[in-house]
Amino acid sequence: MDGSDPLREPLLAGDRRALARAITLVESTRPDHRDRATALLDDLAGLDRQALRIGLSGTPGVGKSTFLEAFGTRLTARGQRVAVLAVDPSSARTGGSILGDKTRMDRLARDPNAYIRPSPSATHLGGVARRTREAITLCEAAGFDVVCVETVGVGQSETTVARMTDLFVLLMAPAGGDELQGVKRGIMELADLILVNKADGDLLAAATRTVADYAGALHLLRARPQDPDGFPKARPVSAVDGTGLDAAWDDMTTLADWRRARGHWDRNRADQAAHWFAEEVRHGLLSRLEGDAGIRAAMADLSARVAAGERAPRAAAAEMLERLTSPGR
């Protein structure tokens, strides 16, 4: 294709170095990089390459990286190509990733059929990097069959990752009733599958009880039209001895195939694309406004008056919006 980006062909051929360079491009804040990334993504928009996008969340310490390594190597042994986009907590000073998932998933990182990309979460979208969605698109273009998005499991990250994936998996630790009470209803409603990790050794009995507790809680939620009977469901897994990993994958593929056959998959993808288009417009408008010196000064003035208690936030915001929309501003 004439005029296409030099990364396009090696990316489509599955070159992992081209994929890494393309993701670096979409994560960059340099204007020239952003322009190039925008053109590349638009060039790839017509491709009919779809991976199974799996969002994985859970509280820190539940064993997300251990699970992903065991689960990912299980899939690559079946001939699947697996990409893991791991959103790390960021350094407040430098913005870089702290945890380094390539060191925590060493075996999977060395697998030729796997690709791991840690991304700093910075302060955007509750722990999900803004450009993760675009990185998913690039992984699909590179021919990966499964793309897993691991989040830090805090704040609004669960909702955000559910808006960019096909399946949302919640990884939990063996727990008692008090811990179950602490799981918010909204997160439970997002989950397609709850996996209780560490179902081995001394924790096996506790994990079995926890699965029963979550299954009961899921049963109380209203059935979703995009789900077959029995979903959402809870099951025990062990990232250490591999128990339940094959069954969990069977659940994921069963649910994905059911949604594809009934049109839910395509409708969900279309709704997600429309949502992210609107988000990009909002972010673009805010960026342009922040780049206007006059608007910044007006915002600073009104912000100071709100902070001093001289103006109500709502009234000040209405005045700011009136200034922005008036023809002679």
N, C-alpha and C positions, 0 to 999 in steps of 0.2 A: 504493500500500500504506500503510494508516494506521499512523502512528507510526514510519515509516521515517526514516532519516537524511536531512537535506536534500541531502547530497552524492550520494545514491544515483541519482536520476534523471539529473542532468547527467553523472555518471560513466558510466552505461549508455549515454548518448547520445554518448559519446566526447569529452567536454569535457576538454581537456588541463589546464586550470587546476583543475578538480575532481579530476582524477587526482593532480596535484601536491599538492593540499591533503589528499587521502585518504592518500597515502604519508607525508606529514609527520605525519599523525595516528597511523599505525601505528608510526612510528619514535620517537614521543614517549615519554618516561618518566613524564610526568605521569599520576597515577592516573585523573583524569577523562578524559583523552585515551585512555588504554588501555581504559577501559570503553566509550567511544564507538566506538573502533576494533574492539573485540571484537564489539559489537552489529552494526556495519556489515558486518564479514566474515561473521558468521553469517547475516545477511540475504541475502548474496550467494552463500551456499553452494549453493543449489539451482539456480543458473544453469548452463546447458549451453553455456558459451562456453570453448573450449579453443584456446589458441595453441600453436604449436610452440615449446617451451622449449629453448633451446640454451645449454649451458654452454660458455664459452670460457676456457681457461687457458693459461698459458705464462709463461716466466721474464721478468722485467722487461727491456725493450729488444728483445724479439722483434717488436714492432710490432703489438700487439693492438689499440690504438686506431686505428691507420692501417688495419689490416685491417677492423675493424668499420665504419669510415666508408665504405670502398670497397664492402664487402659490403652494408651497410645501404642505401646509395644505389642499388645495383644492384637490391635487392629492392623499394624504393619505386617505382623506375621501372617495375617489373612490376605495380604496383598493390597491393603488400603494405603493410600498416601495421606498422611496426617499432618496438619499444621496446628500449632498451638500459639495463640496470641495471648500472652500473659501480661496483664496490666498490673504493674508493680506500684507500691507506694513510692512517692518521689521525694527526693531531697528538696527541702524548702529553699535551700540556698542555690543549688545548681540546676534543679529540675531533672536530674538524671535518676535512673532506676537504682534502687538500693539493694534489692534482694538477689537479682541475677538468677533467673530461672534456669539458665543453661547450666549453672553449677548445681542446682537442686534437681534437675532432670538430666543428669549426665548421660545415662544409657540411651534415653530417647534422643538426646541432642546428637549422638553419634550415629543414629540410625539413618541410612541413606534415603529411606522413605518417609522421613519426618523432618519437620522444620519448626524451630522454636524461635519466637521473637518476643523478648521482653520489651514492653513499652512503658515509659513513665506516665503515671496518671496525671501528674501536675495537679491542678485544682479543678479540672473540668469534669462535669457530669458525674459527680459523686464517685470517682475512682475509675471510670471507664474513659480511656483516652479518646479525644474527639475524633481522631483519625483511624480508630480501630475499625470502623465500618468500611473505610476505604481500603484498609489492609486486608480485610476479609475478601473484598472484590478482587484484589490482586492475587490472593492465594487461590481463589477459584479460577482466575485466568491462567495461573501456573499449573492447573490440573490436579490440585489436591482434592481428594474425595471427602475428607472430613476436616472441618475447621473448628477447633475448640477455642472459646474465649473464656479465659479464667479471670475473674475479677477479684478485687480485694475484699469484697463482701461487706461493704459498709455503705451507709447512706442510701443514695438513690441509684446505686450501681446495678441492683437487680432489675429495676424497671428499665433502665437504659439498655442493658444487655439483652433483655427480652425483646426489645424493639429492633434488634439487629440480628437475631438468630431464629432458627426454626424450632428448636427445642430448648427448654430451660430446665436445667438440672440443679437441684439443691443438694449439696453434700453436707451431711450432718454427722455429729459424733453421738455415740451412745449417751443417753441422757435420761433424767428422771422427769417426773411430772412438772416440776418447777421450771425446768429448762424448756419444756414443750410450751408452757404457758407464755414464755418470753418470745416465741416465734410469732411474728406479726401475721395477721390474717392476709394482708395484701401480698406478702411473699409466698404464703401457702397457695394463694390463688394463681400466682404466676407459674408455679412449679408444674412441670409435666411429669417429673419423676423425682422422688426424694430417695436418695441413697444414704443409708446409714453406714458410714465407714467404720473400720476397726472392728468388724464382726469376726473376731478371732481370739483365741486364747481366753484369758480371764474376762474379757469384755464381750464374749459371744452371747452370753445369757442376757446381759444388759442391752446389747444391740438388738436382739430378737424382741425384747419387750418394747424397745423404742420404735421399731418398725410397726408393731401392732398399734402403738399409740398414734403414730403419724397416719397409719392407714385409717384408723377410726376418725381422726380429725379431717382427713381428706374426704371421707364418706359423708361428712356433714355439709361439705361445700356443694353448691349446686353443680350438677353435671354440665359440662361444656359441649356445645354442639359440634365442635371440631374434634372431639375425642370419642374413640370407641368405648364399649363397655369395659370397665376395669381400670380406666385411666381418669385422672392421674393416679399413680400408685406409689407405694413405698416398698423398698426391698433392701436387704442387708448386702453389703459388699466388704471385701477385705483387699486393700491394695497390697498387703504383705504376702498373703498366700494365694491371691487371685480368685477367691471365692466370690461368686455372684457377678463377675465382670462380663462373662459371656451372656448371662441372662439379662444384664442391664443393656448390653448392646442389642440383643434381640428385642427388648422393649422399645428401644429408641427407633430401630428400623421398622418395627411393626406400626408404631405411631406415625412415623414419617410417611410410610407407604399408604396408610389409611387416609391421611390428610391429602396426599397427592391425588389419590383415586377419586376423592370427593370434591376436589377443587379448593379445599381450605388452604393448601400450600401456596398456590398461585395468588389467591386473594390476600393472604398474609404478606407475601413478598411485595405485592403491589401497594398495600397499605403502608408497609415499612418504607418503601421508596418515596411515597408521597410525604410521609412524616419527615424524612431526612431532607427532602427538598425544602420543606417549610423551615426546618431548623437552619439550613444553610443560608436561606434568605434572611432570617432573623440575625444570625451571626454576621452576615455581610453588612446588613444595615447598621448594626451596632459598631462594627469596625469603621465604617465610613463616618459615622457620627463622631466617634472618638478621635478621628483624624482631623476634625474641623476645630480650629483654635477657638472660634467664637462660641461654638456649642459647648466646648469643654469649659470655657469661662462661665457661661450661663449655668451649666450644671453645677460647677463648684460654688457659685454664689447661692443658688437655691439650696444646695446641700448644706451649706453653712447655716443658712437661715432655718432649715429644718432641724439641724443639730442643736441650734440655740433655742429651739422651741418657739420661734417666731411664726413658722408656717407648719400646717399639717402636711404630712407626706403626700396624701392623696391630692390635696389642692395644689401643692408645689409641682407634682407630676403632671397634673392637668395643665398648669401654666406652661410647663416645659413642652408638652406635646402641642399645645396651641402655637407656641413659637415655631416649632419645627414644621408645622403644617400650613402656617400662614404664608401666602404668596410672596409677601415682601420682607420675609425674615432676613 
